Amino acid sequence: MFSGIVEEMGAIKSVEKGLAGARMSILASKVLEDLAIGESISVSGICLTVIDLGEQEFSVDVSSETLKKTTLEKAAPGTPVNLERAMRLNERIGGHLVTGHVDGIGMIRRREQDGNAIHITIEAQEDLLRYCVQKGSITVDGISLTINTVSDKSFTVTIIPHTAKATTMGVKQIGDLVNLETDLVGKYVERLLQSSGQVAVAPAPVIDREYLQRRGLL
């Protein structure tokens, strides 16, 4: 479990892909201080297991399923990543409860400077947006952020100078992809209400030409 408070930016050092997935080596410094083999670490919002440690890096294995479902599919040497060690139960939760299980990928559609802040609009799938509420929390590339506005196709967040400097959101541009994890509490509430019959089960999306066009796949 994580809090969405990024500890540092690291960078992909190497990627070795195979039929079963990939092994990645990631350059880091702060998160290495008390990291141990077998522990979980959030890499741009993806919960991965440390399999090897060096003086300036650690390594993780990434399954083929994770590659398909996250932005790590396009990761290459030099790609910056947000890093956070698993939180301890006796620590303050500065962000919100984050599992590191990515729900889907979003695309940055707009980036607007407003004084010292940056407003970023992210397009997301309908089945993710139903968990997004104004002033609620969302995890974007491992960063706990507050949602400003929500539409039927996207949501907007504001990046303050500290977040822009300390995370990859400071260098993200229009068209870039980001990992999204919606609020865990909202998903549990929906599931409980569905079980009691108070909320209808959401229908599966119809995959047709219009659906694919909305997502830029045609």
ROFIFI-74405 format. One line per 2 residues: number of its first residue (from 1); for each residue x, y, z of N, C-alpha, C. Coordinates in nm, 4 decimals. Each point is the difference from the previous one (the first is absolute). Layout:
N
NUM = X Y Z X Y Z X Y Z ~ ...
//
This chain:
218
1 = 0.0847 -0.1193 0.0000 -0.0847 0.1193 0.0000 0.0883 0.1244 0.0000 ~ -0.0450 0.1018 -0.0732 0.0765 0.1241 -0.0137 -0.0913 0.1182 0.0326
3 = 0.0584 0.1201 0.0022 -0.0780 0.1197 0.0303 -0.0087 0.0971 -0.1171 ~ 0.0766 -0.0251 -0.1071 -0.0023 0.0909 -0.1140 0.0877 0.1221 0.0190
5 = 0.0859 -0.0022 0.1036 0.0966 0.1084 0.0208 0.1351 -0.0465 -0.0537 ~ 0.0354 0.0478 -0.1168 0.1225 -0.0447 -0.0672 0.1225 0.0423 0.0801
7 = 0.0925 -0.0944 0.0202 0.1211 0.0286 0.0766 0.1118 0.0555 -0.0867 ~ 0.0059 -0.0469 -0.1232 0.1019 0.0518 -0.0913 -0.0309 -0.0442 -0.1423
9 = 0.0633 0.0678 -0.0933 -0.0043 -0.0433 -0.1389 0.1228 -0.0852 -0.0282 ~ -0.0250 -0.1166 -0.0584 0.1094 -0.0835 -0.0453 -0.0008 -0.0028 -0.1518
11 = 0.0800 -0.0893 -0.0572 0.0034 -0.0123 -0.1457 0.0277 -0.1448 -0.0364 ~ -0.0650 -0.0450 -0.1055 0.0244 -0.1348 -0.0492 0.1445 -0.0079 -0.0518
13 = 0.0762 -0.0958 0.0506 0.1385 -0.0193 -0.0455 0.0059 -0.0999 -0.1150 ~ -0.0738 -0.1093 0.0137 0.0017 -0.1017 -0.1047 -0.1322 -0.0760 -0.0017
15 = -0.0333 -0.0532 -0.1169 -0.1206 -0.0805 -0.0186 0.0368 -0.1243 -0.0787 ~ -0.0280 -0.1163 0.0580 0.0237 -0.1262 -0.0689 -0.1344 -0.0693 -0.0177
17 = -0.0500 -0.0004 -0.1241 -0.1314 -0.0582 -0.0266 0.0126 -0.1427 -0.0498 ~ -0.0964 -0.0829 0.0417 -0.0074 -0.1379 -0.0440 -0.1441 -0.0366 -0.0253
19 = -0.0252 -0.1270 -0.0290 -0.1362 -0.0444 -0.0284 -0.0889 0.0079 0.1237 ~ 0.0594 -0.0145 0.1175 -0.0794 -0.0035 0.1239 -0.0130 0.1365 0.0669
21 = 0.0611 0.1037 -0.0575 -0.0058 0.1319 0.0622 0.1307 0.0735 -0.0167 ~ 0.0421 0.0697 0.1045 0.1232 0.0782 -0.0088 0.0658 0.0125 0.1367
23 = 0.1298 0.0209 -0.0015 0.0740 0.0337 0.1210 0.0550 0.1404 -0.0192 ~ -0.0219 0.0851 0.0993 0.0440 0.1388 -0.0099 0.0901 0.0357 0.1162
25 = 0.1034 0.0750 -0.0310 0.0891 0.0556 0.1011 -0.0293 0.1491 0.0085 ~ -0.0160 0.0497 0.1237 -0.0425 0.1388 0.0200 0.0993 0.0738 0.0889
27 = 0.0517 0.1112 -0.0478 0.0923 0.0828 0.0770 -0.0771 0.0772 0.1067 ~ 0.0539 0.0027 0.1207 -0.0657 0.0681 0.1112 0.1035 0.0319 0.1067
29 = -0.0426 0.0741 0.1041 0.0904 0.0293 0.1115 -0.0749 -0.0084 0.1328 ~ -0.0986 0.0887 0.0210 -0.0683 0.0073 0.1292 -0.0726 -0.1287 0.0354
31 = -0.0722 -0.0588 -0.0955 -0.0795 -0.1192 0.0319 0.0866 -0.1223 0.0278 ~ 0.1284 0.0077 -0.0294 0.0900 -0.1128 0.0242 0.0447 -0.0101 0.1452
33 = -0.0253 0.1037 0.0808 0.0560 0.0090 0.1344 -0.0309 -0.1210 0.0872 ~ -0.1239 -0.0460 0.0001 -0.0331 -0.1176 0.0810 -0.0815 -0.1009 -0.0798
35 = 0.0176 0.0019 -0.1314 -0.0711 -0.0916 -0.0877 0.0619 -0.1390 0.0080 ~ -0.0832 -0.1014 -0.0086 0.0490 -0.1379 0.0075 -0.0595 -0.0822 -0.1133
37 = 0.0727 -0.1028 -0.0416 -0.0502 -0.0904 -0.1026 -0.1290 -0.0661 0.0500 ~ -0.1008 -0.0039 -0.0868 -0.1297 -0.0571 0.0357 -0.1025 0.1032 0.0405
39 = 0.0434 0.1242 0.0249 -0.0940 0.1051 0.0391 -0.0694 0.0595 -0.1220 ~ -0.1150 0.0618 0.0270 -0.0758 0.0657 -0.1064 0.0460 0.1443 -0.0156
41 = -0.0071 0.0483 -0.1233 0.0328 0.1391 -0.0278 -0.0908 0.0481 -0.1123 ~ -0.0433 0.1246 0.0095 -0.0840 0.0587 -0.1035 0.0877 0.0676 -0.1045
43 = -0.0137 -0.0439 -0.1238 0.0735 0.0582 -0.1125 -0.1032 0.0655 -0.0921 ~ -0.0094 0.1312 0.0082 -0.1016 0.0762 -0.0744 -0.1389 -0.0583 0.0208
45 = -0.0293 -0.0347 0.1262 -0.1328 -0.0461 0.0353 -0.0223 -0.1489 -0.0117 ~ 0.1033 -0.0754 -0.0396 -0.0116 -0.1449 -0.0185 0.0726 -0.0707 0.1139
47 = -0.0703 -0.0843 0.0720 0.0613 -0.0744 0.1104 0.0834 -0.1144 -0.0574 ~ 0.1307 0.0043 0.0247 0.0923 -0.1021 -0.0488 0.0837 -0.0530 0.1158
49 = 0.0607 -0.1162 -0.0189 0.0808 -0.0626 0.1038 0.1481 0.0132 -0.0323 ~ 0.0774 0.0450 0.0976 0.1453 0.0144 -0.0177 0.0640 -0.1383 -0.0040
51 = 0.0743 -0.0298 -0.1058 0.0640 -0.1309 -0.0122 0.1517 0.0077 0.0100 ~ 0.0554 0.1213 -0.0087 0.1459 0.0159 0.0104 0.0303 0.1434 0.0391
53 = 0.1103 0.0188 0.0696 0.0405 0.1321 0.0469 0.1463 0.0256 -0.0311 ~ 0.0297 0.1259 -0.0367 0.1369 0.0438 -0.0192 0.0222 0.1290 0.0775
55 = 0.1164 0.0594 -0.0126 0.0291 0.1226 0.0734 -0.0824 0.1179 -0.0496 ~ -0.0335 0.0009 -0.1280 -0.0747 0.1128 -0.0571 -0.1220 -0.0440 -0.0791
57 = -0.0432 -0.1223 0.0165 -0.1102 -0.0498 -0.0806 -0.0673 -0.1197 0.0661 ~ -0.1179 -0.0325 -0.0492 -0.0683 -0.1225 0.0385 -0.0654 -0.0580 -0.1248
59 = -0.0335 -0.1265 0.0066 -0.0599 -0.0669 -0.1153 -0.1347 -0.0593 0.0352 ~ -0.0878 -0.0061 -0.0996 -0.1331 -0.0570 0.0165 -0.0333 -0.0848 -0.1227
61 = -0.0853 -0.0993 0.0207 -0.0568 -0.0751 -0.1112 -0.1387 0.0547 -0.0279 ~ -0.0334 0.0144 -0.1278 -0.1302 0.0528 -0.0406 -0.0683 -0.1045 -0.0876
63 = -0.1189 -0.0442 0.0399 -0.0710 -0.1026 -0.0754 -0.0510 0.0557 -0.1328 ~ -0.0314 -0.0901 -0.0914 -0.0534 0.0428 -0.1295 -0.1338 0.0707 0.0173
65 = -0.0805 -0.0435 0.0988 -0.1284 0.0640 0.0275 0.0198 0.1440 0.0457 ~ 0.0977 0.0229 0.0875 0.0283 0.1354 0.0476 0.0494 0.0880 -0.1133
67 = 0.0812 -0.0543 -0.0877 0.0477 0.0768 -0.1147 -0.1174 0.0444 -0.0874 ~ -0.0982 -0.0892 -0.0201 -0.1145 0.0321 -0.0846 -0.0900 0.1062 0.0628
69 = -0.0124 -0.0023 0.1325 -0.0958 0.0842 0.0696 0.0559 0.1336 0.0478 ~ 0.1310 0.0214 -0.0125 0.0619 0.1211 0.0532 0.0936 0.0639 -0.1013
71 = 0.0516 0.1160 0.0367 0.0919 0.0722 -0.0884 0.1385 -0.0624 -0.0049 ~ 0.0269 -0.1000 0.0836 0.1320 -0.0643 -0.0033 0.0245 -0.0743 -0.1311
73 = -0.1057 -0.0233 -0.0761 0.0171 -0.0650 -0.1297 0.0915 0.0812 -0.0908 ~ -0.0038 0.1332 0.0170 0.0802 0.0879 -0.0841 0.1253 0.0524 0.0721
75 = 0.0274 -0.0542 0.1186 0.1165 0.0470 0.0756 0.1294 -0.0373 -0.0710 ~ 0.0969 0.0906 0.0074 0.1301 -0.0206 -0.0634 0.1069 0.0633 0.0884
77 = 0.1260 -0.0356 -0.0205 0.1063 0.0630 0.0788 -0.0100 0.1527 -0.0055 ~ 0.0018 0.0615 0.1170 -0.0106 0.1450 0.0090 -0.1390 0.0486 0.0362
79 = -0.0999 -0.0867 -0.0084 -0.1367 0.0396 0.0354 -0.0085 0.0330 0.1487 ~ -0.0457 0.1208 0.0373 -0.0134 0.0341 0.1425 -0.1204 -0.0695 0.0616
81 = 0.0117 -0.0390 0.1262 -0.1098 -0.0660 0.0706 -0.0116 0.0550 0.1415 ~ -0.1220 -0.0001 0.0526 -0.0243 0.0421 0.1377 0.0141 -0.1204 0.0924
83 = 0.0687 0.0193 0.1123 0.0275 -0.1115 0.0907 -0.0528 0.0276 0.1404 ~ -0.0590 -0.1036 0.0588 -0.0454 0.0080 0.1391 0.0104 -0.1386 0.0641
85 = 0.0637 -0.0058 0.1165 0.0030 -0.1250 0.0752 -0.1355 -0.0246 0.0657 ~ -0.0280 -0.1264 0.0309 -0.1251 -0.0332 0.0700 -0.0041 0.0744 0.1327
87 = -0.1185 0.0492 0.0363 -0.0109 0.0794 0.1225 -0.0077 -0.0900 0.1232 ~ 0.0418 0.0562 0.1132 -0.0133 -0.0688 0.1277 -0.1317 0.0407 0.0650
89 = -0.0573 -0.0894 0.0812 -0.1298 0.0285 0.0614 0.0056 0.1120 0.1021 ~ 0.1207 0.0299 0.0527 0.0099 0.1059 0.1012 0.0343 0.1354 -0.0600
91 = -0.0059 0.0122 -0.1335 0.0326 0.1262 -0.0655 -0.1261 0.0789 -0.0340 ~ 0.0162 0.1307 -0.0165 -0.1094 0.0830 -0.0490 -0.0286 -0.0353 -0.1455
93 = -0.1277 0.0007 -0.0366 -0.0369 -0.0209 -0.1400 -0.0189 0.1374 -0.0626 ~ 0.1041 0.0486 -0.0638 -0.0042 0.1345 -0.0557 -0.0883 0.0117 -0.1223
95 = -0.0209 -0.1126 -0.0714 -0.0843 0.0035 -0.1184 -0.1304 -0.0727 0.0254 ~ -0.0133 -0.1217 -0.0556 -0.1156 -0.0857 0.0281 0.0435 -0.1449 -0.0183
97 = -0.0858 -0.0947 0.0316 0.0355 -0.1409 -0.0102 0.0139 -0.0409 -0.1462 ~ 0.1193 -0.0469 -0.0355 0.0319 -0.0379 -0.1375 0.0512 -0.1440 0.0001
99 = -0.0569 -0.0843 -0.0849 0.0410 -0.1413 -0.0026 0.1151 -0.0270 -0.0963 ~ 0.0152 0.0842 -0.1006 0.1009 -0.0277 -0.1021 -0.0517 -0.0932 -0.1079
101 = -0.1319 -0.0240 -0.0008 -0.0635 -0.0820 -0.1033 -0.0672 0.0937 -0.1000 ~ 0.0632 0.0192 -0.1127 -0.0450 0.0985 -0.0988 -0.1334 -0.0420 -0.0614
103 = -0.0954 0.0921 -0.0042 -0.1317 -0.0268 -0.0583 -0.0012 0.0200 -0.1509 ~ 0.0841 0.0888 -0.0490 0.0016 0.0277 -0.1430 0.0990 0.1100 -0.0340
105 = 0.0084 0.0300 -0.1267 0.0926 0.1026 -0.0496 -0.0791 0.1209 -0.0476 ~ 0.0472 0.1189 0.0354 -0.0607 0.1233 -0.0472 0.0950 0.0734 -0.0936
107 = -0.0518 0.0993 -0.0697 0.0826 0.0812 -0.0903 -0.0171 0.1472 0.0329 ~ 0.1096 0.0713 0.0087 -0.0054 0.1434 0.0266 -0.0499 0.0724 -0.1253
109 = -0.1110 0.0707 0.0151 -0.0612 0.0696 -0.1130 0.0209 0.1506 0.0053 ~ 0.0242 0.0540 0.1185 0.0187 0.1450 0.0121 0.0940 0.0299 0.1156
111 = 0.0824 0.1025 -0.0182 0.0944 0.0435 0.1032 0.0025 0.1522 -0.0021 ~ -0.0472 0.0612 0.1079 -0.0128 0.1454 0.0043 0.0719 0.0573 0.1221
113 = 0.0854 0.0972 -0.0236 0.0686 0.0687 0.1104 -0.0934 0.1038 0.0599 ~ -0.0105 0.0011 0.1321 -0.0842 0.0964 0.0699 0.0788 0.0525 0.1198
115 = 0.0708 0.1102 -0.0216 0.0882 0.0502 0.1049 0.1132 -0.0992 0.0226 ~ 0.0158 -0.0449 0.1245 0.1072 -0.0960 0.0277 -0.0500 -0.1449 -0.0058
117 = -0.1266 -0.0182 -0.0386 -0.0579 -0.1340 -0.0067 -0.0236 -0.0419 -0.1452 ~ -0.0197 -0.1300 -0.0184 -0.0287 -0.0550 -0.1324 -0.1292 -0.0802 0.0084
119 = -0.0965 0.0334 -0.0852 -0.1233 -0.0769 -0.0076 0.0155 -0.1041 -0.1109 ~ -0.0193 -0.1257 0.0339 0.0164 -0.1085 -0.0963 -0.1312 -0.0765 -0.0145
121 = -0.0459 -0.0130 -0.1242 -0.1213 -0.0762 -0.0302 0.0394 -0.1356 -0.0559 ~ -0.0548 -0.1057 0.0592 0.0359 -0.1368 -0.0370 -0.1240 -0.0740 -0.0491
123 = 0.0079 -0.0512 -0.1212 -0.1091 -0.0805 -0.0551 0.0094 -0.1408 0.0574 ~ -0.1144 -0.0563 0.0377 -0.0018 -0.1335 0.0587 -0.1231 -0.0755 -0.0455
125 = 0.0009 -0.1308 0.0221 -0.1121 -0.0841 -0.0389 -0.1207 0.0269 0.0903 ~ -0.1175 -0.0253 -0.0542 -0.1243 0.0245 0.0739 -0.0062 -0.0808 0.1290
127 = 0.0503 -0.1252 -0.0042 -0.0098 -0.0847 0.1190 0.0929 0.0471 0.1112 ~ 0.0968 0.0865 -0.0302 0.0833 0.0613 0.1030 -0.0619 0.1313 0.0483
129 = -0.0560 0.0754 -0.0932 -0.0538 0.1315 0.0341 -0.1184 -0.0081 0.0961 ~ -0.0686 -0.1148 0.0044 -0.1138 -0.0095 0.0910 0.0436 -0.0002 0.1461
131 = 0.1275 -0.0243 0.0251 0.0533 0.0060 0.1362 0.0637 0.1356 0.0308 ~ -0.0031 0.0904 -0.0965 0.0609 0.1316 0.0182 -0.1061 0.1010 0.0450
133 = 0.0267 0.0691 0.1076 -0.0922 0.1016 0.0494 0.0785 0.1287 0.0267 ~ -0.0657 0.1125 -0.0155 0.0637 0.1286 0.0250 0.0498 0.0065 0.1442
135 = 0.1234 0.0394 0.0176 0.0695 0.0086 0.1290 0.0341 -0.1371 0.0580 ~ -0.0222 -0.1071 -0.0789 0.0411 -0.1326 0.0423 0.1455 -0.0254 -0.0369
137 = 0.0494 -0.1179 0.0345 0.1408 -0.0335 -0.0248 0.0140 -0.0961 -0.1176 ~ 0.1127 0.0114 -0.0683 0.0364 -0.0931 -0.1063 0.1520 -0.0114 -0.0032
139 = 0.0486 -0.1157 -0.0414 0.1445 -0.0203 -0.0115 0.0395 0.0072 -0.1463 ~ 0.0894 0.0915 -0.0327 0.0491 0.0181 -0.1366 0.1500 -0.0264 -0.0005
141 = 0.0420 -0.1084 -0.0650 0.1412 -0.0400 0.0006 0.0573 -0.0084 0.1419 ~ -0.0822 -0.0506 0.0919 0.0451 -0.0172 0.1373 -0.0130 0.1218 0.0885
143 = -0.0548 0.1099 -0.0523 -0.0125 0.1253 0.0750 -0.1435 0.0180 0.0472 ~ -0.0180 0.0208 0.1279 -0.1332 0.0286 0.0543 -0.0374 0.1440 -0.0353
145 = -0.1068 0.0152 -0.0781 -0.0440 0.1318 -0.0438 -0.1480 0.0198 0.0283 ~ -0.0401 0.1273 0.0096 -0.1399 0.0346 0.0219 -0.0643 0.0371 -0.1322
147 = -0.1162 -0.0566 -0.0263 -0.0724 0.0277 -0.1239 -0.0709 0.1353 0.0104 ~ 0.0236 0.0853 -0.0987 -0.0669 0.1305 -0.0026 -0.1368 -0.0082 -0.0659
149 = -0.0021 -0.0538 -0.1212 -0.1247 -0.0130 -0.0757 -0.0035 -0.1350 -0.0699 ~ -0.1217 -0.0445 -0.0298 -0.0194 -0.1272 -0.0698 -0.1016 0.0205 -0.1114
151 = 0.0274 -0.0553 -0.1180 -0.0966 0.0004 -0.1098 -0.0259 -0.1451 -0.0402 ~ -0.0744 -0.0199 -0.1080 -0.0302 -0.1370 -0.0414 0.1176 -0.0670 -0.0707
153 = 0.1064 0.0769 -0.0277 0.1150 -0.0580 -0.0692 0.1333 0.0226 0.0711 ~ 0.0027 0.0919 0.0977 0.1284 0.0350 0.0605 -0.0174 0.0584 0.1397
155 = 0.1131 0.0234 0.0654 0.0010 0.0703 0.1282 0.1212 0.0931 0.0014 ~ -0.0032 0.0969 0.0900 0.1079 0.0983 0.0079 0.0597 0.0027 0.1400
157 = 0.1329 0.0094 0.0055 0.0718 0.0125 0.1265 0.0925 0.1206 -0.0081 ~ 0.0409 0.0502 0.1155 0.0917 0.1138 0.0048 0.1319 -0.0446 0.0618
159 = 0.1085 0.0372 -0.0665 0.1348 -0.0365 0.0449 0.0667 0.1235 0.0591 ~ 0.0338 -0.0064 0.1281 0.0695 0.1125 0.0642 0.1492 -0.0092 -0.0304
161 = 0.0766 0.1079 0.0212 0.1425 -0.0003 -0.0344 0.0794 -0.1155 0.0631 ~ -0.0274 -0.0328 0.1262 0.0737 -0.1092 0.0643 -0.0230 -0.1320 -0.0728
163 = -0.1258 -0.0288 -0.0341 -0.0314 -0.1251 -0.0701 0.0639 -0.0020 -0.1386 ~ -0.0016 0.1139 -0.0678 0.0613 0.0079 -0.1328 0.1498 -0.0268 0.0060
165 = 0.0649 0.0470 0.1070 0.1443 -0.0181 0.0146 0.0364 -0.1399 0.0477 ~ -0.0833 -0.0576 0.0872 0.0349 -0.1264 0.0650 -0.0493 -0.1241 -0.0735
167 = -0.0858 0.0172 -0.1015 -0.0573 -0.1144 -0.0707 0.0065 0.0200 -0.1511 ~ -0.0387 -0.1043 -0.0714 0.0023 0.0052 -0.1462 -0.1078 0.0904 -0.0585
169 = -0.0968 0.0429 0.0816 -0.1056 0.0863 -0.0536 0.0546 0.1337 -0.0473 ~ 0.1157 0.0378 0.0491 0.0602 0.1251 -0.0435 0.0492 -0.0031 -0.1436
171 = 0.0247 -0.1208 -0.0531 0.0519 -0.0120 -0.1366 -0.1005 -0.0654 -0.0948 ~ -0.1133 -0.0434 0.0531 -0.1001 -0.0622 -0.0862 -0.0610 0.1029 -0.0951
173 = -0.0229 -0.0430 -0.1240 -0.0527 0.0893 -0.1017 -0.1290 -0.0560 -0.0595 ~ -0.0682 0.0811 -0.0792 -0.1230 -0.0425 -0.0667 0.0294 -0.1230 -0.0859
175 = -0.0836 -0.1012 0.0142 0.0180 -0.1242 -0.0748 0.0684 -0.1088 0.0788 ~ 0.0627 0.0360 0.1125 0.0676 -0.1000 0.0830 -0.1021 -0.0868 0.0730
177 = 0.0379 -0.1245 0.0236 -0.0866 -0.0945 0.0709 0.0380 -0.0064 0.1473 ~ -0.1004 -0.0247 0.0859 0.0233 -0.0089 0.1439 -0.0794 -0.1171 0.0574
179 = 0.0534 -0.0597 0.1064 -0.0688 -0.1074 0.0704 -0.1019 0.0592 0.0969 ~ -0.1195 -0.0588 0.0037 -0.1063 0.0507 0.0857 -0.0485 -0.1075 0.0965
181 = -0.0170 0.0389 0.1253 -0.0661 -0.0851 0.0994 -0.1040 0.0839 0.0718 ~ -0.1251 -0.0405 -0.0105 -0.1077 0.0761 0.0637 -0.0068 -0.0309 0.1493
183 = -0.0799 0.0781 0.0700 -0.0078 -0.0092 0.1453 -0.0510 -0.1372 0.0447 ~ 0.0769 -0.0664 0.0834 -0.0336 -0.1337 0.0486 -0.1318 -0.0017 0.0764
185 = -0.0240 0.1023 0.0811 -0.1214 0.0054 0.0814 -0.1244 0.0017 -0.0881 ~ 0.0031 0.0779 -0.1071 -0.1148 0.0087 -0.0902 -0.0339 -0.1342 -0.0627
187 = 0.1010 -0.0778 -0.0359 -0.0241 -0.1304 -0.0612 -0.0626 -0.0971 0.0989 ~ 0.0445 0.0051 0.1248 -0.0574 -0.0877 0.1019 -0.1451 0.0382 0.0300
189 = -0.0265 0.1298 0.0083 -0.1368 0.0455 0.0263 -0.0930 -0.0456 -0.1120 ~ 0.0429 0.0157 -0.1246 -0.0827 -0.0422 -0.1130 -0.0272 -0.1497 0.0069
191 = 0.1024 -0.0785 0.0308 -0.0157 -0.1456 0.0068 -0.0983 -0.0412 0.1096 ~ 0.0091 0.0641 0.1148 -0.0908 -0.0315 0.1102 -0.1444 0.0357 -0.0343
193 = -0.0191 0.1149 -0.0670 -0.1341 0.0409 -0.0388 -0.0573 -0.0908 -0.1082 ~ 0.0861 -0.0476 -0.0898 -0.0453 -0.0938 -0.1018 -0.0441 -0.1315 0.0634
195 = 0.0764 -0.0470 0.0990 -0.0317 -0.1262 0.0666 -0.1337 0.0064 0.0729 ~ -0.0330 0.1184 0.0500 -0.1261 0.0163 0.0728 -0.1158 0.0377 -0.0920
197 = 0.0298 0.0144 -0.1296 -0.1048 0.0316 -0.0967 -0.0374 0.1463 -0.0063 ~ 0.0758 0.0874 0.0671 -0.0329 0.1424 0.0018 0.0536 0.0738 -0.1227
199 = 0.0980 -0.0611 -0.0658 0.0577 0.0585 -0.1207 0.0085 -0.1085 -0.1055 ~ -0.0412 0.0328 -0.1223 0.0056 -0.0979 -0.1079 0.1438 -0.0252 -0.0417
201 = 0.0278 -0.1218 -0.0380 0.1333 -0.0339 -0.0489 0.0232 0.0708 -0.1319 ~ 0.1148 0.0671 -0.0120 0.0299 0.0743 -0.1223 0.0127 -0.0951 -0.1179
203 = -0.0671 0.0292 -0.1124 0.0088 -0.0886 -0.1168 0.1379 0.0077 -0.0640 ~ 0.0392 -0.1088 -0.0624 0.1289 -0.0022 -0.0700 -0.0081 0.0937 -0.1201
205 = 0.1080 0.0738 -0.0300 -0.0041 0.0921 -0.1135 -0.0155 -0.0748 -0.1323 ~ -0.0721 0.0618 -0.0925 -0.0162 -0.0574 -0.1332 0.1197 0.0420 -0.0839
207 = 0.0779 -0.0973 -0.0422 0.1191 0.0299 -0.0795 -0.0409 0.0083 -0.1463 ~ -0.0284 0.1229 -0.0457 -0.0357 0.0196 -0.1399 0.0898 0.1075 -0.0607
209 = -0.0296 0.0390 -0.1219 0.0839 0.0989 -0.0696 0.0038 0.1332 0.0749 ~ -0.1172 0.0438 0.0502 -0.0058 0.1276 0.0728 0.0861 -0.0064 0.1264
211 = -0.0062 -0.1133 0.0709 0.0785 -0.0181 0.1235 0.1496 0.0113 -0.0315 ~ 0.0440 -0.0649 -0.1070 0.1409 0.0028 -0.0371 0.0439 0.1379 -0.0476
213 = -0.0882 0.0699 -0.0714 0.0340 0.1344 -0.0481 0.0167 0.0974 0.1147 ~ -0.0858 -0.0104 0.1044 0.0097 0.0893 0.1158 0.1328 -0.0155 0.0707
215 = 0.0586 -0.1168 -0.0107 0.1267 -0.0256 0.0680 0.1202 0.0118 -0.0929 ~ -0.0238 0.0521 -0.1218 0.1104 0.0236 -0.0920 0.0605 -0.1265 -0.0565
217 = -0.0782 -0.1106 -0.0015 0.0531 -0.1273 -0.0480 -0.0315 -0.0230 -0.1480 ~ -0.0753 0.0891 -0.0579 -0.0310 -0.0096 -0.1445 0.0350 0.1315 -0.0680
//
